[in-house]
Structure formats: C-alpha cells, structure tokens
Amino acid sequence: MVFEEIDFYPGNVTYEDFNIDISKPLDYDDDGLKEDMFKVQYPYNYILDIGWYDGVHKFIIYVIKDFDWDNPVIRKQCDLVHLRHNTEICALFIRELLSKK
C-alpha cells in the first residue's frame, strides 16, 4: 500500500480504493485507475484527494478547502514513483495550516 506509512493526523481516511502494486509498472487497463481513489477528510473542511486523470496520464493530488474544487489550495500532478512523497508533503502542509487555527 502506498499510503499506509503516511501520518494523516488529524485527518481521517474516508475513501480508499487504491490497490496498485507500486513494485510493478502501471497497467493502464488492469490497475483500476480512476478519478476517485483516495480521500482524507480534515477539520475545518480541508480535503486531501487523490485520483488518476486520463487527460494528463498522471495522478493528481488535490488539497481542497470548503469543497471549492474550482480553486484548490494545492494541485500536484505526479507519476506513481513520486506519489507517496507528494502525498506526504500535502498531508504535512495541511497539518501546518491546521496548527495555525
């Protein structure tokens, strides 16, 4: 699992349908790539959302505030190799924002 070692505190994983074996190259037909793959809900209406987007052939990590998907706080595109690292950066960013509340 890509995300099991990431500390999402104080968030709660609310959706997890990410079953990709990161030790193998992506199989675009069989890996279940889709826009809704992983979601963490945080206090103060922050969301960390991860999905696959065919248009760019990348994973996109969104940090959203107040369900404003048109104006994400963060939008990071990455490949599978960098997904864990970029997810961790976004989770730390949200934790830092929340520590100032």
N, C-alpha and C positions, 0 to 999 in steps of 0.2 A: 504494500500500500504506500502510496506517495506521501500521504499527509499524516500518517499515524504518529510520527515523531515531532510534529509541529504543535506547539502550545498555543491554542486559540483562546486561552483565557483572556477576558471574561466572556467570550463568545460561546455559543452552543451550536454544534453542527446540527443543522435541521434537515439537510438533504445530502445523501451520499450515494451516488450511482457511478462511481469511478472504479472500474475493475480492470484497469490496464496494467499489464506486466511491464514494468519500466526496464526490465533487463532485456527486453526484446524490442526490435524496431516496430513502429506503429503499423498495424494492419488496418488500413482505412476502411475495409469492408467489415471486419470482424471485431473491432475493439469497442464498439458501442459509442463512437464519438458523436456527441450531440451538444446542443447549447446548454442544457441543464444537467450538470454532472456533480457539482459540489457547492454547498452553501452553508455559510456560518452567519448566524444572527447575533448581533451585539447590542448592548444597551445604547440608548439614545438614537435608535433607528439606523444604526450602521449595519451594512451587509457586506460580506465578502462572498463573491460569486465567481465560480469558475465554469467555463464551458469551452467547447470546441466550435470553431466557426469556419465552415467550409469556404466561405468567400476569401478568407486570408490564409487558410490551411494552418492555423495556429490555435493554441489555447489562448483565451483572453481571461484575465483576472480583473474583475471589477471590484472597486470599493465604492459603495453607494450610500448616500445619506438621505434619509426621509423618502425613500422609494423614488428618487429623482433619477431615473435611468437615462434621461436625456443629458444630464450633467454629472457624470461620475466624478467622484473625488480622485480616483485613480483608475486608469485603464492601461493594463500592461499586456502586450502580446508576447508570447514566448513559445518555444518548442518544448517537447517533453523533457529534454535534458535539463532545461532551466526552470521547469515548472515548480518544483519543490522550493528552490531557493527564492524565486519571485513571490511565491505564496507566503513564505515565511516573512519576507520583507513587508508585504502588505499587512499581515497579521500584527507585526511589530508596530507598524505605522498606526494602525487603529488603536492598539493598546496605548501608544503615546498620546494620541488625541484624547482618549478617554481619561487618561491620568490628569489631564488639564481641566476636566469638568468638575 
